Amino acid sequence: MNFFRKIYRTWLSGVLVCFAGLGYIFYLILILVRMLQTKKVFIPFFIIVFLAAAFALVFFLPTQKRGSEVVITVERGTSVRAVAVMLKEKNIIPSKKAFLVWVKLNKVDKAVQAGRYRFYVNEGIFSVVKKLRSAEPIDTSITIPEGLTIEQTAATIAAVLFIDTAEFVAACNNKDFIRNLGIEAASLEGYLHPDTYRFGYKVKPREIIARMVRQFVDVYTAIPPTAMSDKYSQSEIVTLASIVEEEATLASERPRIAGVFHNRLRLGIPLGADPTVRYAIKKFSGPLRVSELQNPSPYNTRIHKGLPPGPICSPGRGALEAALAPMETKELYFVAKWDGTGAHDFSLTNAEHDRKKLDIRNKNNLRTIEKLKEHK
């Protein structure tokens, strides 16, 4: 079935043109016979017609088997002549001049769209011109996950698109650029909304940033306002949401963790969030040493009360909703269970919290010992 479909796609146009050409040739032969009968022989005219038919067969139809697939990208503003050069260099068409003539006759010269095209070696002019009316988009899809910093976002994008990460980071810290985007903050940390985007391969860093910030604004304004909207500024909500994003592995725990943090803020207790320490010292994996936990950075919420100066990552919609609508709870503490589920144990008092931490540590040590025994 695929074989016949391939033949249909490759040769149908050529076969139809051949039939039409044969019809014209047959008609010309009849005219020639009548001319011979009337002794009006126009041999030069017949030669011209024959050469024209041969020209069409040689240059417009594929004269040999199609070769491998060739992908050509046509950028905005590329002339038809430049397209002809590319096609000839890749051996997709046999003649640039014949191609330009056929493009002009079919009025395709003004309809060539920027984009990505898939051709085959020796495809032939008829098929190529037909394809030039419908380009594939040349945009690239990029998914930015929740919880990335500006630098991590730049690196994620640079892995897919050719951008200058230093230029990206600098733009995110440019005060005039930030102000023009309508954001009141020292940097765009927290405002590069995580989502899936499509960008052209020549997109500029500022265009990417502006798109991500617009997405943040759209998402944030779509969240129904709560009592927290009046109590805290947008910057403070985004900052709290970024901490919730980093602390909550499970989406279901975000409102509860946000509730714990709101309680601590209300009582003037330091948030005690290790992700803020990691952000301060740019250490995003591995255990934290005691000396690192005592880092004097204003982002260190283990030693400073209240919220840090700004977000520590870009939170997703779920974390923003949790920061604006936290769970009503009296809990002040939580600790990761380290059982592989990503869940936390919550406590009302510090004594209860310490007991749970010790119990979790003991269970974790037992699991480690059991794994070591299994490997022996």
C-alpha positions as CSV (number, residue, x, y, z in Angstrom):
1,M,0.0,0.0,0.0
2,N,2.8,2.4,0.9
3,F,4.5,1.6,-2.4
4,F,1.5,2.6,-4.4
5,R,1.0,5.7,-2.3
6,K,4.6,6.7,-2.9
7,I,4.1,6.3,-6.6
8,Y,1.0,8.3,-6.5
9,R,2.7,11.2,-4.7
10,T,5.8,11.1,-6.8
11,W,4.4,10.6,-10.4
12,L,0.8,11.7,-10.5
13,S,1.5,15.3,-11.4
14,G,4.1,14.1,-14.0
15,V,1.8,11.6,-15.5
16,L,-1.0,14.2,-15.9
17,V,1.5,16.6,-17.5
18,C,2.7,13.8,-19.9
19,F,-0.8,13.0,-21.0
20,A,-1.5,16.7,-21.6
21,G,1.8,17.0,-23.5
22,L,1.1,13.9,-25.6
23,G,-2.3,15.4,-26.4
24,Y,-0.7,18.6,-27.7
25,I,1.9,16.6,-29.6
26,F,-0.8,14.5,-31.2
27,Y,-2.7,17.6,-32.1
28,L,0.4,19.2,-33.6
29,I,1.0,16.0,-35.6
30,L,-2.5,16.3,-37.1
31,I,-1.8,19.9,-38.0
32,L,1.5,18.9,-39.5
33,V,-0.2,16.2,-41.6
34,R,-2.7,18.7,-42.9
35,M,0.1,21.1,-43.6
36,L,1.9,18.4,-45.6
37,Q,-1.3,17.7,-47.5
38,T,-1.6,21.4,-48.3
39,K,2.2,21.6,-49.0
40,K,2.5,24.2,-46.2
41,V,5.5,22.7,-44.3
42,F,6.8,24.7,-41.4
43,I,9.7,22.5,-40.3
44,P,11.2,25.2,-38.0
45,F,8.0,25.5,-36.1
46,F,7.8,21.8,-35.6
47,I,11.4,21.7,-34.4
48,I,10.6,24.4,-31.9
49,V,7.6,22.6,-30.5
50,F,9.5,19.4,-30.2
51,L,12.3,21.0,-28.3
52,A,9.8,22.7,-26.0
53,A,8.2,19.4,-25.2
54,A,11.6,17.8,-24.6
55,F,12.6,20.8,-22.4
56,A,9.5,20.3,-20.3
57,L,10.1,16.5,-19.9
58,V,13.8,17.0,-19.0
59,F,13.6,19.9,-16.6
60,F,10.2,19.8,-15.0
61,L,9.7,16.1,-14.4
62,P,12.0,13.8,-12.3
63,T,14.2,12.0,-14.8
64,Q,15.6,9.5,-12.3
65,K,14.6,7.9,-9.0
66,R,14.2,10.2,-6.0
67,G,17.0,10.3,-3.6
68,S,17.4,11.0,0.1
69,E,15.3,13.5,2.0
70,V,16.7,17.1,2.2
71,V,15.4,19.7,4.7
72,I,15.8,23.3,3.7
73,T,15.0,26.3,5.9
74,V,13.8,29.4,4.2
75,E,14.2,32.5,6.4
76,R,12.0,35.6,6.2
77,G,12.9,37.8,3.3
78,T,14.7,35.1,1.3
79,S,14.3,35.8,-2.4
80,V,13.0,33.2,-4.9
81,R,16.4,33.3,-6.7
82,A,18.1,32.4,-3.4
83,V,15.7,29.5,-3.0
84,A,16.5,28.3,-6.5
85,V,20.2,28.4,-5.7
86,M,19.7,26.2,-2.6
87,L,17.5,23.8,-4.5
88,K,20.0,23.4,-7.3
89,E,23.0,23.0,-4.9
90,K,21.1,20.2,-3.2
91,N,20.3,18.5,-6.5
92,I,16.6,18.8,-5.9
93,I,15.9,20.5,-9.2
94,P,17.8,20.2,-12.5
95,S,17.8,23.8,-13.5
96,K,17.5,27.2,-11.7
97,K,16.2,29.0,-14.8
98,A,13.5,26.4,-15.5
99,F,12.5,26.6,-11.9
100,L,12.2,30.4,-11.9
101,V,10.2,30.3,-15.1
102,W,7.7,27.8,-13.7
103,V,7.5,29.7,-10.4
104,K,6.7,32.9,-12.3
105,L,4.1,31.3,-14.5
106,N,2.4,29.8,-11.5
107,K,2.6,33.1,-9.5
108,V,4.4,31.3,-6.6
109,D,7.2,33.8,-6.5
110,K,5.2,36.0,-4.0
111,A,3.7,33.0,-2.1
112,V,6.9,31.4,-0.9
113,Q,6.6,31.3,2.9
114,A,9.4,31.3,5.4
115,G,9.7,28.0,7.1
116,R,11.1,24.5,6.9
117,Y,10.6,22.4,3.7
118,R,11.2,18.7,3.1
119,F,12.3,17.8,-0.4
120,Y,14.0,14.8,-2.1
121,V,17.1,14.7,-4.3
122,N,15.9,14.7,-8.0
123,E,12.3,15.5,-6.9
124,G,11.6,17.7,-9.9
125,I,10.3,21.2,-10.4
126,F,6.6,20.4,-10.5
127,S,6.6,18.8,-7.1
128,V,8.9,21.3,-5.6
129,V,6.9,24.3,-6.6
130,K,3.7,22.7,-5.3
131,K,5.4,22.2,-1.9
132,L,6.6,25.8,-1.7
133,R,3.0,26.9,-1.0
134,S,3.0,25.2,2.4
135,A,5.9,25.5,4.7
136,E,6.3,23.7,8.0
137,P,6.8,26.1,11.0
138,I,10.4,26.5,12.0
139,D,9.6,27.2,15.7
140,T,11.1,25.1,18.4
141,S,9.2,23.8,21.4
142,I,10.9,24.3,24.8
143,T,9.5,23.3,28.2
144,I,10.7,25.3,31.2
145,P,10.0,23.3,34.4
146,E,9.0,24.9,37.7
147,G,11.6,25.9,40.2
148,L,14.4,27.1,37.9
149,T,16.5,30.2,38.6
150,I,17.4,32.7,35.9
151,E,20.7,31.0,35.2
152,Q,19.1,27.6,35.1
153,T,16.4,28.9,32.7
154,A,19.0,30.4,30.4
155,A,20.9,27.1,30.3
156,T,17.8,25.1,29.6
157,I,16.9,27.4,26.7
158,A,20.5,27.4,25.4
159,A,20.4,23.6,25.2
160,V,17.8,23.9,22.5
161,L,18.3,27.3,21.0
162,F,21.5,29.2,20.2
163,I,21.3,32.1,22.7
164,D,23.9,33.9,24.7
165,T,23.2,32.9,28.3
166,A,25.2,35.9,29.6
167,E,23.1,38.2,27.5
168,F,19.9,36.5,28.8
169,V,21.0,36.9,32.5
170,A,22.1,40.5,32.0
171,A,18.7,41.4,30.5
172,C,16.9,39.8,33.5
173,N,18.8,42.2,35.7
174,N,18.5,45.3,33.5
175,K,16.4,47.8,35.5
176,D,15.1,49.7,32.5
177,F,14.1,46.5,30.7
178,I,12.4,45.2,33.8
179,R,10.5,48.4,34.2
180,N,9.3,48.3,30.6
181,L,7.9,44.9,31.2
182,G,5.8,46.3,34.0
183,I,7.5,44.4,36.8
184,E,8.4,46.1,40.0
185,A,11.5,44.2,41.2
186,A,15.2,44.3,41.2
187,S,15.5,41.4,38.9
188,L,13.2,39.0,37.0
189,E,14.0,36.1,39.3
190,G,10.6,34.5,39.9
191,Y,8.9,36.1,36.9
192,L,10.0,33.8,34.1
193,H,6.9,31.7,34.2
194,P,7.5,27.9,33.7
195,D,5.5,26.6,30.7
196,T,5.9,25.1,27.2
197,Y,6.8,27.8,24.6
198,R,7.5,27.8,20.9
199,F,10.3,30.1,19.6
200,G,11.9,30.7,16.3
201,Y,15.5,29.5,16.1
202,K,16.8,33.1,15.7
203,V,14.8,34.5,18.6
204,K,16.6,37.1,20.8
205,P,17.0,36.6,24.6
206,R,14.9,39.7,25.3
207,E,12.0,38.4,23.2
208,I,12.1,35.1,25.1
209,I,12.1,36.9,28.4
210,A,9.3,39.3,27.5
211,R,7.2,36.3,26.4
212,M,7.8,34.4,29.7
213,V,7.0,37.5,31.8
214,R,3.8,38.1,29.8
215,Q,2.8,34.5,30.6
216,F,3.5,35.2,34.3
217,V,1.3,38.3,34.2
218,D,-1.5,36.4,32.5
219,V,-1.4,33.5,35.0
220,Y,-1.0,35.7,38.1
221,T,-3.9,38.0,37.2
222,A,-6.1,35.0,36.4
223,I,-5.8,33.7,40.0
224,P,-8.8,34.9,42.1
225,P,-7.7,37.5,44.7
226,T,-7.7,36.5,48.4
227,A,-7.1,38.1,51.7
228,M,-3.4,37.6,51.1
229,S,-3.6,39.8,48.0
230,D,-4.3,42.7,50.3
231,K,-1.8,41.7,53.0
232,Y,1.2,41.1,50.8
233,S,2.5,42.7,47.6
234,Q,2.9,40.8,44.4
235,S,6.6,40.6,44.9
236,E,6.1,39.1,48.4
237,I,3.6,36.6,47.1
238,V,5.9,35.5,44.3
239,T,8.8,35.2,46.8
240,L,6.8,33.0,49.2
241,A,5.5,31.0,46.2
242,S,9.1,30.4,45.1
243,I,10.0,28.9,48.5
244,V,6.9,26.8,48.5
245,E,7.8,25.5,45.0
246,E,11.2,24.4,46.2
247,E,10.0,22.8,49.4
248,A,6.9,21.0,48.1
249,T,7.6,17.8,46.1
250,L,4.0,16.8,46.1
251,A,1.5,19.2,44.6
252,S,-1.1,18.2,47.3
253,E,1.2,19.6,50.0
254,R,1.7,23.1,48.6
255,P,-1.2,24.7,50.4
256,R,-0.2,23.1,53.7
257,I,3.4,24.1,53.4
258,A,2.3,27.6,52.5
259,G,0.1,27.6,55.6
260,V,3.1,26.8,57.8
261,F,5.1,29.6,56.3
262,H,2.2,32.1,56.7
263,N,2.0,31.1,60.4
264,R,5.7,31.7,60.8
265,L,5.6,35.0,59.1
266,R,2.6,36.1,61.3
267,L,4.5,35.0,64.5
268,G,7.8,36.4,63.5
269,I,9.6,33.0,63.4
270,P,12.3,32.5,60.8
271,L,11.0,30.5,57.9
272,G,14.0,28.1,58.2
273,A,13.8,27.1,54.6
274,D,17.0,25.4,53.3
275,P,16.3,26.2,49.6
276,T,16.9,29.9,50.5
277,V,20.3,29.0,51.8
278,R,21.0,27.0,48.7
279,Y,20.0,30.0,46.6
280,A,22.3,32.3,48.6
281,I,25.4,30.1,48.1
282,K,24.4,28.7,44.7
283,K,24.6,25.1,45.9
284,F,21.5,23.3,44.5
285,S,22.4,19.7,45.4
286,G,24.2,17.7,48.1
287,P,24.0,18.1,51.9
288,L,24.5,21.5,53.5
289,R,27.2,22.0,56.0
290,V,26.6,23.7,59.4
291,S,28.8,26.6,58.2
292,E,26.8,27.0,55.1
293,L,23.5,27.1,57.1
294,Q,25.0,30.1,59.0
295,N,25.8,32.1,55.9
296,P,24.9,35.8,56.6
297,S,23.2,36.4,53.3
298,P,19.8,38.1,53.6
299,Y,18.4,35.2,51.6
300,N,19.2,32.8,54.5
301,T,15.8,32.4,56.2
302,R,17.4,30.2,58.9
303,I,18.9,33.2,60.6
304,H,16.8,36.1,59.2
305,K,13.1,36.6,60.0
306,G,10.5,37.4,57.3
307,L,10.8,36.9,53.6
308,P,14.1,37.0,51.7
309,P,14.7,40.1,49.5
310,G,13.2,38.4,46.4
311,P,12.2,35.0,44.8
312,I,14.6,32.2,44.7
313,C,13.2,30.6,41.6
314,S,10.2,30.8,39.2
315,P,7.2,29.2,40.8
316,G,4.4,27.6,38.8
317,R,0.7,28.4,39.1
318,G,0.1,25.8,41.8
319,A,2.7,27.4,44.1
320,L,1.3,30.9,43.4
321,E,-2.2,29.7,44.2
322,A,-0.9,28.1,47.4
323,A,0.8,31.3,48.5
324,L,-2.4,33.3,47.9
325,A,-4.7,30.7,49.4
326,P,-2.8,28.7,52.1
327,M,-4.3,25.9,54.1
328,E,-5.7,27.0,57.4
329,T,-3.5,25.2,60.0
330,K,-1.7,25.8,63.3
331,E,1.3,23.8,62.2
332,L,4.7,25.5,62.4
333,Y,7.1,22.7,61.3
334,F,7.6,20.1,58.6
335,V,10.3,17.6,57.7
336,A,10.8,15.4,54.7
337,K,10.1,11.8,55.3
338,W,12.8,10.6,53.0
339,D,10.9,7.4,52.2
340,G,10.8,8.0,48.4
341,T,7.3,9.5,48.3
342,G,8.4,13.1,48.6
343,A,5.9,13.6,51.5
344,H,6.5,15.6,54.7
345,D,5.6,15.1,58.3
346,F,4.0,18.2,59.9
347,S,4.2,19.3,63.6
348,L,2.6,21.8,65.9
349,T,5.5,22.2,68.3
350,N,9.3,22.2,68.1
351,A,9.5,19.2,70.5
352,E,7.2,17.2,68.3
353,H,9.2,18.3,65.3
354,D,12.5,17.1,66.9
355,R,11.0,13.7,67.7
356,K,9.8,13.2,64.1
357,K,13.1,14.3,62.7
358,L,14.9,11.7,65.0
359,D,12.4,9.0,64.0
360,I,12.8,9.8,60.3
361,R,16.6,9.8,60.6
362,N,16.6,6.4,62.3
363,K,14.3,4.9,59.7
364,N,16.5,6.3,57.0
365,N,19.6,4.8,58.5
366,L,17.8,1.4,58.8
367,R,16.9,1.6,55.1
368,T,20.5,2.4,54.2
369,I,21.8,-0.5,56.2
370,E,19.3,-2.9,54.6
371,K,20.3,-1.7,51.1
372,L,24.0,-2.3,52.0
373,K,23.2,-5.8,53.1
374,E,21.3,-6.5,49.8
375,H,24.4,-5.5,47.8
376,K,26.7,-7.8,49.8
